[in-house]
Amino acid sequence: MADGRKFTQWLQDTVFTPLEDKKMPVMEHLVELQVRLTRAVVIVGVVFVGTFFFADQLVQWLRVPLQNMFIPGSLSWMPTDLPLIPFVFLAPAEALWQNVKVAGLFALVLATPYVLWETWQFVVPGLHAQERRFVGPFVLISTLAFYAGILFSFFFVLPFALNFLISYGVNAGFIPQISIAQYVGFALWFLLVFGLIFEVPLAITLMAKLGWVDVPFLKRYRKWAFLGAFLVAAILTPTPDPFNQCLMAVPMYVFYEVGIVSAGIFGKKGRSAGAKAEPKPAAGTGVVAPAKPAMAGEGEYVGVPGGRRR
């Protein structure tokens, strides 16, 4: 019993007390976190009810890149030469589960601004003024970049990848019949991964802003970044073919190069190692005294800096 009280006191003195500030103790922080998480979950649940009501339409929109190509010039979809591809389900609850999965993902994406707002309201009291000026725009830009990655994948990457893969199977003499679960998983995974790929420049910029990396360091590891992009793409691609691997790896490395440029612009600016100290004005005057060159005259001993003189 005594050991338990000693451990509790040690935990309070070494863990909780250093975390507490004069404004709000740790328990109040935890209560506030619980309240904000509850609000976020409730909002996501409410949005999910709406998206599930339109789940069939969302799945139909998710099928658009399968047999259509997006034309940027006319901002319209054009049918491809692929034959009509029927969808099948291989389990009694498979179709229902795919509707739930699609509705859940769309609900999370649509509720992301509110979730980020609750996160910002929880974090902002502990930030300094300059940190608020930096973190706020960073969160906003990262959200827009994630949405941009999803849209880029939906309009350009998915149609190109699906047309290539289905055409290859049709030309090989196979009849395409796709499971709805396999297709939905393939499409949603592509959308999610490309949303995260578009965050690479922002992540590099943040690390450069914090001083963790700099431009020479990023340039020195270019070849490893190129190799790492293909290794990560090989893990993330839902199919083992090198075509989809290149579709993910090439944009990932391109955004690494974009991150190098961004790190050079917004990175932490430190003093150069060879910067010389400014000369101080002479005592009692406003004139800067010129620095005298260190010259060793006859009979003078020049020792090691900081060493003992003769």
RAKA-V976392 format. One record per run of one state. SS is the DSSP state (H for helix, E for strand, - for the rest). FROM is the first residue (numbers start at 1). LEN is the number of residues. If there is no record, write none. Layout:
# RAKA-V976392
ss: {SS/SS}
from: {FROM/FROM}
len: {LEN/LEN}
This chain:
# RAKA-V976392
ss: {-/H/-/H/-/H/-/H/-/E/-/E/-/E/-/H/-/H/-/H/-/E/H/-/H/-/H/-/H/-/H/-/E/-/E/-}
from: {1/2/20/26/54/55/63/64/67/68/72/76/80/86/89/94/111/112/127/129/172/177/180/198/200/210/215/221/222/237/242/267/281/282/288/289}
len: {1/18/6/28/1/8/1/3/1/4/4/4/6/3/5/17/1/15/2/43/5/3/18/2/10/5/6/1/15/5/25/14/1/6/1/22}
